[in-house]
Amino acid sequence: MKLIAALSLCFLACTARALDTDDLLDRVDAALSMAAFQDNVRLRLSGTIDVEGYHFQQPAPGLIDSNIDNLFNPRLTLFLDAQIGSQVYVFVQSRLDRGFDPSDHGAQVRLDEYALRFTPWKDGRFTLQVGKFATVVGNWVPRHLPWENPFINAPLVYENVTAVSDKIAPRSASYFVYRFQGEKYEFNPVIWGPSYASGVSVSGRLGMFDYAGEMKNASLSSRPESWNLTSIGFEHPSFAARLGFRPNQAWNFGVSMADGVYLRPEAEPTLPPGRNIGDYRELVLGQDASFAWHHLQLWAEVYEARFEIPRVGDADTLAYYFEAKYKFTPQMAERAASAGVRIWDASMLRLDTVSPRTPSSSCNTAFSTKRRARATTTICWLCSSQSASRNRTKLRKVTRLLPLQYRFQREYGLMVECWISHGCSRFRQ
């Protein structure tokens, strides 16, 4: 009887605590939301807190910019959403962290996204957006925020650097191949994360088709310092587009294209005489597909990219990834994913995992066929109970467990053909 009484007391205490938590969330929701002019103007403030810890051997993997082996990288993200009538929507995303990519630098505050969106028709056939926002290319970017994507790292195509640098042109073809042993953060991936460049976009849905196009101030491979209009203007605009096809509720197919100048202005003095940065472009063609059926979700992307390299010629890449997610319960899921990138470097295998507990632990392990194996462990990934999606205005009242997820990725060496003097030489890593 004493045991039953003790258990009943614990149950009542937990229930009361849950009710108190719901009341607290209701008060927080009311404090962070505001409506005026008969609800024609609505404001909402939300956010997430992410805590990351890294342990790795040098060089740091991906776009991590750190010279130390143990990196602590907390991040506070705030979202401001404003709805003005039924046609105008404004959103802002700001962050307090140690850099857009994890780094050992000091704290900084940034406005990663800010945009004005105008939708004149309710059926969504046309939307105009102006500001600084994520690219329209592919199907990973719409779910790259931590609430939708608990993976610590992005797929390799979005974070693993190639031998292409936007800051300096290679002196020769051989220098292009072997200079990659230098400072890693001086080079560029095919797509730099969500690519928050500045510009204008149009999008919409017409029956089974959806479309999106954008004009930005920087290419998909550009680094975060290039995304602000104060750094890079529209002297050499970049263009990207995606055409999607939804035959039914389960399937979604898309084709993406992009064309832009990838070199920064400081690279111009290193170019051949009579050439300028507008003569060298990054061309990207992508295909994506997704599938959802009951508890199963699948995503895949394939990218072919070409960089026009001064004194070298065309350098082509092939990148792909695949993700699969299966939900066993509303609080728990299992995701397995594989991805690979063909770049100018040694072949590499990488496995990412996320375990289903809060805070969760993640482990990333990389193996190189030409270098000593490198292991990376990410200690924790902690999110708040609010939704980080700027398209949602409802506060989530239940903190969910992060899903169990796996991502296996591989990189292959690429043969690059280029002209030297009067002959053709081939370089294979």
SULTA-V416647 format. One record per residue. N is the residue number from 1. PSI is psi in whole degrees, 0 to 359 (* if undefined). OMEGA is omega in whole degrees, -180 to 180 (999 if undefined). NEAR is the number of other ideal C-beta (glycine too) atoms within 12 Angstrom. Layout:
n:N psi:PSI omega:OMEGA near:NEAR
n:N psi:PSI omega:OMEGA near:NEAR
This chain:
n:1 psi:320 omega:180 near:7
n:2 psi:322 omega:180 near:8
n:3 psi:317 omega:179 near:9
n:4 psi:318 omega:179 near:10
n:5 psi:320 omega:180 near:11
n:6 psi:317 omega:179 near:12
n:7 psi:321 omega:178 near:13
n:8 psi:320 omega:179 near:14
n:9 psi:318 omega:178 near:14
n:10 psi:319 omega:180 near:14
n:11 psi:315 omega:179 near:14
n:12 psi:323 omega:179 near:14
n:13 psi:317 omega:179 near:14
n:14 psi:320 omega:179 near:14
n:15 psi:316 omega:179 near:14
n:16 psi:321 omega:179 near:14
n:17 psi:321 omega:178 near:14
n:18 psi:319 omega:178 near:17
n:19 psi:320 omega:178 near:15
n:20 psi:321 omega:179 near:14
n:21 psi:318 omega:178 near:18
n:22 psi:318 omega:178 near:20
n:23 psi:320 omega:179 near:15
n:24 psi:316 omega:179 near:17
n:25 psi:324 omega:176 near:24
n:26 psi:318 omega:180 near:16
n:27 psi:320 omega:178 near:14
n:28 psi:319 omega:179 near:22
n:29 psi:317 omega:180 near:23
n:30 psi:323 omega:-179 near:15
n:31 psi:330 omega:-176 near:15
n:32 psi:1 omega:179 near:23
n:33 psi:147 omega:-180 near:25
n:34 psi:141 omega:177 near:19
n:35 psi:146 omega:-179 near:16
n:36 psi:167 omega:178 near:14
n:37 psi:52 omega:179 near:12
n:38 psi:45 omega:178 near:8
n:39 psi:14 omega:175 near:14
n:40 psi:340 omega:175 near:15
n:41 psi:122 omega:-179 near:20
n:42 psi:133 omega:178 near:24
n:43 psi:146 omega:178 near:25
n:44 psi:134 omega:176 near:33
n:45 psi:130 omega:178 near:26
n:46 psi:176 omega:-179 near:38
n:47 psi:175 omega:177 near:31
n:48 psi:154 omega:172 near:33
n:49 psi:120 omega:179 near:25
n:50 psi:135 omega:177 near:34
n:51 psi:117 omega:-177 near:29
n:52 psi:140 omega:172 near:38
n:53 psi:132 omega:-176 near:27
n:54 psi:140 omega:169 near:38
n:55 psi:121 omega:-176 near:28
n:56 psi:167 omega:173 near:31
n:57 psi:144 omega:179 near:23
n:58 psi:145 omega:1 near:23
n:59 psi:153 omega:-179 near:29
n:60 psi:144 omega:-178 near:34
n:61 psi:159 omega:173 near:43
n:62 psi:223 omega:-180 near:40
n:63 psi:18 omega:175 near:33
n:64 psi:125 omega:-177 near:40
n:65 psi:84 omega:-175 near:31
n:66 psi:139 omega:175 near:31
n:67 psi:3 omega:177 near:17
n:68 psi:156 omega:-174 near:21
n:69 psi:341 omega:180 near:21
n:70 psi:118 omega:-173 near:22
n:71 psi:126 omega:174 near:32
n:72 psi:124 omega:-171 near:23
n:73 psi:81 omega:175 near:35
n:74 psi:158 omega:-179 near:24
n:75 psi:130 omega:172 near:36
n:76 psi:124 omega:180 near:27
n:77 psi:128 omega:179 near:34
n:78 psi:139 omega:180 near:30
n:79 psi:130 omega:174 near:35
n:80 psi:119 omega:180 near:27
n:81 psi:134 omega:178 near:36
n:82 psi:126 omega:176 near:27
n:83 psi:120 omega:-180 near:29
n:84 psi:104 omega:-174 near:22
n:85 psi:207 omega:-180 near:19
n:86 psi:359 omega:-173 near:17
n:87 psi:339 omega:-174 near:19
n:88 psi:131 omega:-180 near:23
n:89 psi:134 omega:180 near:30
n:90 psi:136 omega:176 near:28
n:91 psi:149 omega:180 near:35
n:92 psi:135 omega:174 near:29
n:93 psi:121 omega:178 near:35
n:94 psi:152 omega:-177 near:26
n:95 psi:146 omega:170 near:32
n:96 psi:112 omega:-177 near:24
n:97 psi:198 omega:-178 near:30
n:98 psi:25 omega:180 near:29
n:99 psi:156 omega:180 near:30
n:100 psi:316 omega:172 near:37
n:101 psi:146 omega:-180 near:38
n:102 psi:132 omega:-177 near:37
n:103 psi:171 omega:176 near:27
n:104 psi:20 omega:178 near:22
n:105 psi:178 omega:179 near:19
n:106 psi:175 omega:-178 near:10
n:107 psi:149 omega:177 near:17
n:108 psi:154 omega:178 near:19
n:109 psi:132 omega:-178 near:17
n:110 psi:156 omega:166 near:27
n:111 psi:99 omega:-178 near:28
n:112 psi:322 omega:-180 near:37
n:113 psi:142 omega:169 near:38
n:114 psi:130 omega:-174 near:29
n:115 psi:155 omega:174 near:32
n:116 psi:127 omega:-178 near:24
n:117 psi:130 omega:-179 near:33
n:118 psi:122 omega:-180 near:24
n:119 psi:98 omega:-174 near:24
n:120 psi:332 omega:-178 near:17
n:121 psi:144 omega:-177 near:15
n:122 psi:337 omega:-178 near:13
n:123 psi:1 omega:175 near:12
n:124 psi:22 omega:-178 near:20
n:125 psi:337 omega:-178 near:18
n:126 psi:134 omega:176 near:23
n:127 psi:133 omega:177 near:32
n:128 psi:134 omega:-178 near:26
n:129 psi:136 omega:-179 near:34
n:130 psi:134 omega:178 near:23
n:131 psi:214 omega:180 near:31
n:132 psi:113 omega:-170 near:37
n:133 psi:172 omega:-176 near:36
n:134 psi:157 omega:-179 near:38
n:135 psi:158 omega:179 near:48
n:136 psi:358 omega:-173 near:42
n:137 psi:139 omega:170 near:48
n:138 psi:185 omega:180 near:46
n:139 psi:2 omega:176 near:40
n:140 psi:323 omega:-175 near:41
n:141 psi:318 omega:179 near:36
n:142 psi:345 omega:-180 near:29
n:143 psi:33 omega:-175 near:28
n:144 psi:344 omega:-180 near:33
n:145 psi:153 omega:-171 near:35
n:146 psi:332 omega:-180 near:34
n:147 psi:325 omega:179 near:31
n:148 psi:337 omega:-174 near:30
n:149 psi:91 omega:-177 near:36
n:150 psi:358 omega:174 near:43
n:151 psi:141 omega:178 near:43
n:152 psi:319 omega:-176 near:43
n:153 psi:157 omega:172 near:45
n:154 psi:164 omega:172 near:43
n:155 psi:154 omega:-172 near:45
n:156 psi:325 omega:-178 near:47
n:157 psi:334 omega:-177 near:47
n:158 psi:354 omega:-175 near:38
n:159 psi:345 omega:-177 near:46
n:160 psi:124 omega:-173 near:45
n:161 psi:149 omega:174 near:39
n:162 psi:188 omega:177 near:44
n:163 psi:6 omega:180 near:38
n:164 psi:132 omega:176 near:47
n:165 psi:137 omega:179 near:38
n:166 psi:358 omega:-175 near:42
n:167 psi:337 omega:-177 near:27
n:168 psi:139 omega:178 near:28
n:169 psi:146 omega:179 near:34
n:170 psi:145 omega:179 near:36
n:171 psi:333 omega:-178 near:20
n:172 psi:173 omega:179 near:23
n:173 psi:319 omega:180 near:30
n:174 psi:324 omega:178 near:20
n:175 psi:324 omega:177 near:24
n:176 psi:322 omega:-178 near:34
n:177 psi:316 omega:-169 near:32
n:178 psi:348 omega:180 near:18
n:179 psi:349 omega:-178 near:26
n:180 psi:349 omega:178 near:30
n:181 psi:357 omega:-177 near:18
n:182 psi:206 omega:-178 near:18
n:183 psi:119 omega:-171 near:17
n:184 psi:322 omega:-175 near:28
n:185 psi:355 omega:175 near:31
n:186 psi:354 omega:-177 near:24
n:187 psi:174 omega:-171 near:35
n:188 psi:146 omega:169 near:46
n:189 psi:179 omega:175 near:44
n:190 psi:315 omega:176 near:53
n:191 psi:127 omega:-178 near:49
n:192 psi:93 omega:179 near:42
n:193 psi:219 omega:-180 near:38
n:194 psi:354 omega:176 near:34
n:195 psi:73 omega:180 near:48
n:196 psi:55 omega:178 near:38
n:197 psi:165 omega:-177 near:48
n:198 psi:145 omega:179 near:36
n:199 psi:210 omega:-177 near:36
n:200 psi:147 omega:180 near:30
n:201 psi:155 omega:171 near:34
n:202 psi:145 omega:-179 near:26
n:203 psi:167 omega:179 near:30
n:204 psi:179 omega:180 near:28
n:205 psi:131 omega:178 near:22
n:206 psi:99 omega:-179 near:17
n:207 psi:238 omega:-180 near:14
n:208 psi:359 omega:-177 near:16
n:209 psi:144 omega:169 near:21
n:210 psi:149 omega:-175 near:28
n:211 psi:157 omega:176 near:28
n:212 psi:139 omega:177 near:37
n:213 psi:150 omega:-177 near:29
n:214 psi:152 omega:169 near:42
n:215 psi:119 omega:-176 near:28
n:216 psi:168 omega:-180 near:42
n:217 psi:353 omega:-177 near:33
n:218 psi:156 omega:-177 near:45
n:219 psi:174 omega:-179 near:47
n:220 psi:329 omega:-178 near:49
n:221 psi:0 omega:-175 near:52
n:222 psi:148 omega:-180 near:44
n:223 psi:163 omega:-177 near:38
n:224 psi:330 omega:179 near:34
n:225 psi:343 omega:-179 near:27
n:226 psi:353 omega:-171 near:38
n:227 psi:335 omega:-179 near:37
n:228 psi:143 omega:178 near:26
n:229 psi:336 omega:177 near:23
n:230 psi:341 omega:179 near:12
n:231 psi:313 omega:-179 near:19
n:232 psi:125 omega:179 near:33
n:233 psi:203 omega:-178 near:20
n:234 psi:28 omega:176 near:18
n:235 psi:327 omega:178 near:18
n:236 psi:79 omega:-176 near:31
n:237 psi:153 omega:177 near:25
n:238 psi:144 omega:-178 near:43
n:239 psi:140 omega:177 near:34
n:240 psi:152 omega:-179 near:41
n:241 psi:155 omega:175 near:30
n:242 psi:135 omega:174 near:36
n:243 psi:122 omega:-178 near:27
n:244 psi:154 omega:179 near:32
n:245 psi:124 omega:179 near:22
n:246 psi:93 omega:-180 near:23
n:247 psi:334 omega:177 near:14
n:248 psi:186 omega:-178 near:12
n:249 psi:339 omega:-175 near:12
n:250 psi:321 omega:-170 near:16
n:251 psi:148 omega:174 near:22
n:252 psi:117 omega:-180 near:30
n:253 psi:150 omega:-180 near:27
n:254 psi:152 omega:174 near:34
n:255 psi:129 omega:-178 near:30
n:256 psi:147 omega:177 near:40
n:257 psi:146 omega:179 near:31
n:258 psi:147 omega:179 near:41
n:259 psi:124 omega:-179 near:31
n:260 psi:161 omega:176 near:45
n:261 psi:126 omega:-175 near:38
n:262 psi:345 omega:-178 near:46
n:263 psi:142 omega:175 near:41
n:264 psi:162 omega:-178 near:33
n:265 psi:328 omega:-178 near:25
n:266 psi:349 omega:178 near:20
n:267 psi:347 omega:-174 near:30
n:268 psi:320 omega:178 near:25
n:269 psi:342 omega:-179 near:17
n:270 psi:2 omega:-178 near:26
n:271 psi:162 omega:175 near:26
n:272 psi:153 omega:-180 near:20
n:273 psi:138 omega:178 near:11
n:274 psi:0 omega:180 near:8
n:275 psi:156 omega:176 near:19
n:276 psi:173 omega:-173 near:21
n:277 psi:337 omega:178 near:33
n:278 psi:349 omega:179 near:21
n:279 psi:353 omega:-175 near:20
n:280 psi:121 omega:-170 near:37
n:281 psi:162 omega:171 near:30
n:282 psi:125 omega:179 near:42
n:283 psi:130 omega:-176 near:30
n:284 psi:134 omega:172 near:40
n:285 psi:126 omega:-177 near:29
n:286 psi:151 omega:174 near:40
n:287 psi:137 omega:179 near:27
n:288 psi:155 omega:178 near:37
n:289 psi:147 omega:175 near:29
n:290 psi:154 omega:-178 near:30
n:291 psi:137 omega:178 near:25
n:292 psi:127 omega:-180 near:21
n:293 psi:112 omega:-177 near:16
n:294 psi:244 omega:-176 near:12
n:295 psi:1 omega:-175 near:18
n:296 psi:135 omega:175 near:20
n:297 psi:138 omega:-180 near:30
n:298 psi:143 omega:174 near:26
n:299 psi:146 omega:177 near:38
n:300 psi:146 omega:175 near:31
n:301 psi:143 omega:175 near:44
n:302 psi:131 omega:-180 near:31
n:303 psi:133 omega:167 near:43
n:304 psi:129 omega:-177 near:27
n:305 psi:149 omega:176 near:41
n:306 psi:127 omega:174 near:31
n:307 psi:130 omega:175 near:42
n:308 psi:110 omega:-171 near:29
n:309 psi:127 omega:177 near:44
n:310 psi:137 omega:179 near:36
n:311 psi:5 omega:-178 near:27
n:312 psi:309 omega:-175 near:34
n:313 psi:208 omega:-178 near:24
n:314 psi:134 omega:174 near:24
n:315 psi:119 omega:-174 near:39
n:316 psi:147 omega:177 near:29
n:317 psi:157 omega:173 near:42
n:318 psi:126 omega:-177 near:32
n:319 psi:145 omega:179 near:42
n:320 psi:159 omega:171 near:33
n:321 psi:161 omega:179 near:43
n:322 psi:136 omega:176 near:32
n:323 psi:143 omega:176 near:40
n:324 psi:138 omega:-178 near:28
n:325 psi:133 omega:176 near:33
n:326 psi:125 omega:-179 near:24
n:327 psi:123 omega:175 near:23
n:328 psi:320 omega:177 near:17
n:329 psi:168 omega:178 near:14
n:330 psi:337 omega:-178 near:11
n:331 psi:353 omega:-173 near:16
n:332 psi:140 omega:179 near:23
n:333 psi:161 omega:175 near:27
n:334 psi:130 omega:-179 near:24
n:335 psi:131 omega:174 near:35
n:336 psi:138 omega:-176 near:28
n:337 psi:150 omega:175 near:39
n:338 psi:147 omega:180 near:26
n:339 psi:158 omega:177 near:40
n:340 psi:157 omega:179 near:32
n:341 psi:136 omega:174 near:40
n:342 psi:112 omega:-175 near:33
n:343 psi:186 omega:179 near:39
n:344 psi:80 omega:177 near:42
n:345 psi:181 omega:-178 near:36
n:346 psi:154 omega:176 near:27
n:347 psi:146 omega:-177 near:25
n:348 psi:143 omega:172 near:34
n:349 psi:142 omega:178 near:26
n:350 psi:137 omega:178 near:39
n:351 psi:124 omega:177 near:30
n:352 psi:138 omega:177 near:41
n:353 psi:151 omega:174 near:31
n:354 psi:125 omega:-176 near:38
n:355 psi:149 omega:-172 near:28
n:356 psi:70 omega:172 near:26
n:357 psi:162 omega:-176 near:19
n:358 psi:120 omega:-4 near:23
n:359 psi:153 omega:-176 near:26
n:360 psi:159 omega:175 near:32
n:361 psi:146 omega:-178 near:28
n:362 psi:148 omega:-179 near:38
n:363 psi:128 omega:177 near:30
n:364 psi:124 omega:-178 near:41
n:365 psi:129 omega:-178 near:27
n:366 psi:138 omega:177 near:36
n:367 psi:133 omega:180 near:23
n:368 psi:139 omega:179 near:23
n:369 psi:346 omega:-179 near:17
n:370 psi:353 omega:-180 near:16
n:371 psi:170 omega:176 near:18
n:372 psi:141 omega:-178 near:13
n:373 psi:142 omega:-178 near:19
n:374 psi:131 omega:180 near:26
n:375 psi:140 omega:179 near:22
n:376 psi:130 omega:177 near:36
n:377 psi:123 omega:175 near:27
n:378 psi:122 omega:-166 near:38
n:379 psi:309 omega:-174 near:25
n:380 psi:157 omega:-177 near:28
n:381 psi:102 omega:-171 near:39
n:382 psi:124 omega:180 near:29
n:383 psi:155 omega:175 near:33
n:384 psi:175 omega:-179 near:29
n:385 psi:6 omega:178 near:25
n:386 psi:153 omega:176 near:34
n:387 psi:135 omega:180 near:29
n:388 psi:0 omega:-179 near:34
n:389 psi:128 omega:-178 near:26
n:390 psi:350 omega:179 near:37
n:391 psi:2 omega:180 near:21
n:392 psi:139 omega:-179 near:19
n:393 psi:358 omega:-178 near:26
n:394 psi:132 omega:179 near:16
n:395 psi:131 omega:178 near:30
n:396 psi:130 omega:-176 near:22
n:397 psi:351 omega:-177 near:19
n:398 psi:127 omega:176 near:17
n:399 psi:119 omega:-176 near:22
n:400 psi:157 omega:174 near:25
n:401 psi:142 omega:177 near:24
n:402 psi:145 omega:-177 near:33
n:403 psi:157 omega:172 near:37
n:404 psi:122 omega:-172 near:29
n:405 psi:150 omega:176 near:37
n:406 psi:145 omega:174 near:31
n:407 psi:121 omega:177 near:39
n:408 psi:129 omega:-175 near:28
n:409 psi:155 omega:-178 near:40
n:410 psi:145 omega:176 near:32
n:411 psi:141 omega:179 near:40
n:412 psi:149 omega:175 near:26
n:413 psi:152 omega:-178 near:27
n:414 psi:138 omega:175 near:34
n:415 psi:128 omega:180 near:20
n:416 psi:126 omega:178 near:36
n:417 psi:135 omega:-180 near:21
n:418 psi:160 omega:-177 near:30
n:419 psi:132 omega:174 near:18
n:420 psi:123 omega:-178 near:22
n:421 psi:246 omega:-176 near:11
n:422 psi:15 omega:-178 near:6
n:423 psi:177 omega:-179 near:10
n:424 psi:127 omega:178 near:15
n:425 psi:152 omega:-179 near:20
n:426 psi:139 omega:-180 near:17
n:427 psi:129 omega:179 near:29
n:428 psi:126 omega:177 near:16
n:429 psi:* omega:999 near:28
